[in-house]
Amino acid sequence: MRKEEYIDLTFKYSAKNYYPLPVVLSYGEGVYVYDVEGKRYLDMLSSYSALNQGHRHPKIVEALKEQADRLTLTSRAFHNDKFPLFCKLLCEITKKDKVLLMNTGAEAVETAIKTARKWGYLKKKVKENQAEIIVCENNFHGRTTTIISFSTEEQYKFGFGPFTPGFKIIPYDDLESLEKNINENTVGFLVEPIQGEGGVNVPREGYLKKAKEICQKNNVLFILDEIQTGLGRTGKLFCYQYEDAEPDILILGKALGGGVYPVSAICANDNIMDVFTPGDHGSTFGGNPLACACGIASLKVILEENLAENARIMGEYFINRLKEIKSPIIKEIRGKGLLIGVELKEKARPYCEKLLEKGILAKDTRENVIRFAPPLIIKKEEIDWAIEKIKEVFQ
Ligand SMILES: *Cc1c(COP(=O)(O)O)cnc(C)c1O
């Protein structure tokens, strides 16, 4: 079939909740993907950072295949022999007592919200149904009805009400607002270390550390959504490590499944996680053996291949080379590790289409920002090649 036919079929049979760039992919390996005509592209989106380990990492695919031949799903009605091993490894890596496994990022965020609320009622003694969670403007935490209830993006909300109450929205990177908006009903502050979907917004140095201090002082849970920034993306295993701002609840997803399987989790210590008793919360697929096998392999690849360190070194190189590009269209270049945003003075979509023609996959976010977030296994030569193409588009 021709490329146009696939695209026509997509629009004929799928809800139009996405507007993909006009490329039809059929093969992936490492940092590269190939379309149905055999043309090669450098993937600079990495499925929104779910592919930190690259496409079809051999060790993760092997784990998937091996487990698929043994046992795929048990539900949590029974124990399985992969679940505890993954939980243990994830606890060791995050230095938390316990984890709670889910599938998608939004489910993990929902889980964090439920955890914080229940902790509030049981431990902080907040009055029934009065719990408040503080969130930030421009946040992105997923697409469920509760999560979009505290989005500030009009399109994410339009037509989807009524919304879940109990959230207070403050400006990002604003400690004074955080302090001012905490009251006796505040159970948590939910924030992204860098706002990825919000346009790659990097807060001032010290923001996370100070926010954590404010939370601690007021007996409020400090909850970090590291679904996009975590697992090496920003040059540390977790972005909070730049400021030593370890959260009470850490939310992970995306690269936790190595791009082959949806795996998400929240990680917290016993004094928080012990609010759960059997039957409180659950997921049919959460923590299934296939997910756990992929999760173990995904984490091992990140650690064994020093992907965080590579992201730090390659990210610094990439951002410096991007800053060499002199173009009247570019307004600002910002980021950390291999999460880089190029803000334009114009709409970004046409430039993403031009990059696509040159063999680079990148996606606009928030109208005028192009996000460059390649797999963390990327090499210097591949960045050099990309820079030449990006130069051609902007100069
Ligand atoms: C992608 C993302 C989510 C949602 O994850 P899904 O798997 O798409 O539900 C939540 N928070 C952040 C910061 C994300 O980048």
The ligand as a Tripos MOL2 file, in Angstrom:
@<TRIPOS>MOLECULE
LIG
   15    15     1     0     0
SMALL
NO_CHARGES

@<TRIPOS>ATOM
      1 C1          3.1380   11.6290   29.0190 C.3       1 LIG1
      2 C2          2.9550   12.2260   30.3540 C.ar      1 LIG1
      3 C3          1.8980   11.8430   31.1940 C.ar      1 LIG1
      4 C4          0.8170   10.8850   30.7470 C.3       1 LIG1
      5 O1          1.2830    9.6360   30.4020 O.3       1 LIG1
      6 P1          0.3430    8.6720   29.5080 P.3       1 LIG1
      7 O2          1.1070    7.3920   29.4680 O.co2     1 LIG1
      8 O3          0.2080    9.3140   28.1630 O.co2     1 LIG1
      9 O4         -0.9570    8.5670   30.2030 O.co2     1 LIG1
     10 C5          1.8390   12.3900   32.4580 C.ar      1 LIG1
     11 N1          2.7490   13.2750   32.8820 N.ar      1 LIG1
     12 C6          3.7800   13.6770   32.1090 C.ar      1 LIG1
     13 C7          4.7670   14.6660   32.6370 C.3       1 LIG1
     14 C8          3.9100   13.1850   30.8090 C.ar      1 LIG1
     15 O5          4.9020   13.6120   30.0250 O.3       1 LIG1
@<TRIPOS>BOND
     1     1     2 1
     2     2     3 ar
     3     2    14 ar
     4     3     4 1
     5     3    10 ar
     6     4     5 1
     7     5     6 1
     8     6     7 2
     9     6     8 1
    10     6     9 1
    11    10    11 ar
    12    11    12 ar
    13    12    13 1
    14    12    14 ar
    15    14    15 1
@<TRIPOS>SUBSTRUCTURE
     1 LIG1         1 GROUP 0 **** ****
